[in-house]
């Protein structure tokens, strides 16, 4: 116990090292939030394009559908760390920009499938009803289909954000100053592994807290469906 206490003191108190964890946590949350927004924008765009292209026989729509399918297949089929390294080495000089792009593009591939499945879960008669009222397809999708689909997929999108927070732990491979990277740097300075246990505890607290929020959201949505 004495050793654990001294390791905790060295990892947290000496030189106000607790501030380093806060800096890493802030960077992790900022990176996750921005990358999630980028992923949602990409995901919505890809999902709408794939949905619009379904059943279309023109060459243009078939090309668009092929590009979207290629994107989701490649991104979901390759490790995120490899994608980050490619972006960092070949495209960006900034590790933060590479992380935003890498995690955003990676998340977008998964979000697009979530949104596409949400749209597919809506009764096709809803689209037909909108069109019968004289609404164009795009407006019917925006005003009738998407609001219902978003309600169905909100829990899954929230779960994707939780997964994204954990995925950012590999940002240190390209010099990203996230919570894991900062904790590992402290490990080298303190000569003990306590900083890594502290980082794990912070991640666990984040995930447990966000999961509780997600479950509460699911219960509220379920109540609104029954009412």
N, C-alpha and C positions, 0 to 999 in steps of 0.2 A: 504493500500500500504506500509505503514511503517513497518507493521508486516512482509509482504512478503519480503521486502528488508532485514530486520534483519535476517529472517530465511535463505535467500539465502546467506547472509554474513557468518552466522554460519555454513552452510552446505558446502560452497565452499572455503572461504578465511581463516577462523580461522585455525591455525595450518597447513596451506597448504593442506587442506582436498581434494582439487581438484585432488591431486596426487593419492588419494585412488580410485577415480573413474577411473582414467587412468589405475591403476593397475588392477582393476576389469574388465575393458573393454579389456585390453590386454589378461587377462586370458580367458575371454569369447571367444574372436576371436581365440586364440590359440587352445582352447578346441574344438571349432566348426570346425576349419580347419582340425585338426588331426582326429576327429571323422568322418568328412565327407569323408576323404581319406579312413579310415577304412571301412566306409559304402559302398563306391564305390567298393572297392576290394571284399567285401563280396557279394555285390549286383551283380556284374559282374559274379562272380563264380556261385552263385545260379541260376542266369538267364540262363547262358550257360548250366548248368547241367539240368535244367528243360526243356530247349529247346531241348537238345540232347536226353533226355529221352522220349520226346513226341513221341508216336507211337511205341516205343520199347516194346517188349513183354517179354524180358528176365527178370529173377528174379532180377538180379543185378541192372538193370536200374529202375525197379519198386521200389526197395528199396530206391535207390537214390532219385527218384522223391517223394517218400513218406516222406523221411527225409526233403527234401527241402520244401515240402508243410506244414509239421508239424512246421518247423521253422518259415515260414512266417505267418502261422495262429496264433501261440502262441505269437509271438512278436507283431504282429499288433493287437492282441486281448487283450493285457494286458497293463496297464498304464506304461509309461516309468519310473515313480518314483518308482514303485514296483520293476521293473527290476534293477534299480540302487541300491536300498536297499539290494536286494538279493545278488548282486555282491559285494557290500561293506562289508556286514556282513559275507558272506560265502566264498568269493574268494580272495578279495584284502584287504590289510591293508591300502593302499593309496587311498584317495578319488579321486585324479587326475586320477590314473590308472583305478579306478572303473568307473569314468565318461567317460573316453576314450572308454573303453570296452562297457559300457552300451549304450551310445549314438551311438557308431559305430555299434553295433549289431542291435539296434533299427532302425537306418537309413538304414542299409543294407537290412532289410526286405522290406522297401518301395522302395528303389532304385532297388532291384531285379525285382519288378513288373513293374517299369518304363522301365527298360532295356528290359524285356521280351516283353512288349507291343510294344516297339520300334522295336525289331527284328521281331515280328509278323506283323508289318506294312509294311515290305519289301515284295515285290512280290516274292512268292515262286519260280517263274521262274528264279530269280537271282541265287538261290542255284543250280537249275537244270542246268543252263548255265555254272556255274563254274565247276560242276561235269563233264559236257559233254566235257569240255576242258582238263580234266584229273587231275584237282585239287582235293586233298582229302577234306573231309567235313570240317575238322578243319581249313585248309588253306583257303577254300572258305569263311568260316565264318569270319575269321580274316581279309582277304584282300578285300572282296566284301560286305558282309552283315553288319558287325559291323560299318565300316566307315559311311555307309548310315544311320544306326540306330542311331548312336551317334549324327549325325546332326539333326535328328528328335527329339531327347529327351533332347538336351542340355538345352532348356528353362525349362523343367520339373526338371532336375537335379539342375539347378540354384535355382529354387523355393524350392527344398528340402533343399538346403543349408540355404536359408533365414529362413525356418521353423525351422531348427536345431539351428540357433542362438537364436531364441526365446525359444526353448525347454530347452536350457542350463540354463535357469533361475531357474530350480528346482535343480541345482547341490548343492545349499546350504543345502539341506536336508541331504546330506552326507558330510557336512563340506567343500564343494567345494568353493573356493574363487573367485567366478564369480562376475559380476557386480551387480546382485541383492543382493547377500549375503553381499558384501561390503557396498552397499547402506543401507541395513537394519541395519548393525552394526553401521553406522553413525547415523541412525535415533535414535537408543538407546542412543547415546552419545550426540546428539543435542536436544533431547526431542521435536522434531518436525518432520513432515512428508515430509519436503522439499527434503531430499535425495532420497526418492522414486519417487517423481515427476521428479527429475533430471535424475534418472535412466531410467524412462519411456521416457523422451525426447531423451536420448541417443539411446535407442532401436528404437524409432520411426525414428530418423535421419538415423540410420543404415539401417533399412528396406526400407525407402523411397529411399535412395541412391542406394541400391542394386537392388530394383525394377526398378529404372530408367535404370540401367545397363542392367538388364534382358530384358526390352522392347527394348532397343537399339540393343541388340543381336538378338532378334526375328526379328526386322526389317531388319537387315543385312542378316540374314538367308533367309528371305522371298525374298529379292532382288536377292540373289544368286540363288534361285530356279527359279526365272523368267528369269534370264539371260542365 
